[in-house]
Amino acid sequence: MDADSCPVKKEIVEIASFYSIKPIFIASYNHFKADTAGSFWEYVDSGKEAVDLFIMNRAKSGDIIVTQDIGLASALLPKGVYALSPRGIMYEENEINTALDIRYLSAKARRRGIYAKGPKPFTQNDRIKFVKQLTKILSKYEGFF
């Protein structure tokens, strides 16, 4: 779990608890959290890609990673990792290249001074969709943990 800016930490802990799984949150030392009840936290250096590199080096097939980072998701999918956004969107190998292309074009436009509106605000519907999707993934593997 890429925890630096994740809005669904509470939901992850609740769902994981139901399935008797202890979630692992990965964050930079800048995001140190004292209250970690029901979860395990790993802290890494504050470098720009430190959390992503930590996750990429340790994730294995069958793991579920929650991240907003399309680049991280694209690196994990070939390893057989489930990559899920906090908005409940499953990243899929057949669609990730399009998302990477859009990200590239947006970055290119920003370098030219053209700025889009940015992401939509995180909503309760996003939260509900996330809960449903994570529950669906975990329910497929109930009994394997």
C-alpha positions, 0 to 999 in steps of 0.5 A: 500500500502506497500510503503517502497520500492514500485517502482510504487507509481506514477502509483498508484496515477494516476490510483487511481485518474482516479477512484476517489480513494485516495490511502493510502501509509504505510511507516516507518518514515525512508521513510518519504516523503514530496511530497504526492500530490494525496495520503494519507501517514501513517507513522509507527515505523521503526521496522522490521515488523511495516508496515506489522503489520499495514497493516494486522491489518487494511486491510479488505475484498475488499481492494487492497494491493500492496506489494512485501512481500509474507508473508504479502500477504499470511496473507491478502488473507484469509481476502478477500484482493486483494494482488498485487505485483508491477510487476503486479502479483496477489497473489492467495490463491491456489498458495501462499503456493508454493511461501512461500515454495520457500521463506523458502527454499531460506532463508534456503540455505542463512543460509548455505551460498548458495546465489541465484542471487536475483530478476530480475531488475524491468523493464518497462514491469513489470510496464506495467503489474502492470498498466494493473492488477490494472486497471483491478481490479478497473474497476470491481468495478467502481461505488462502490467507 
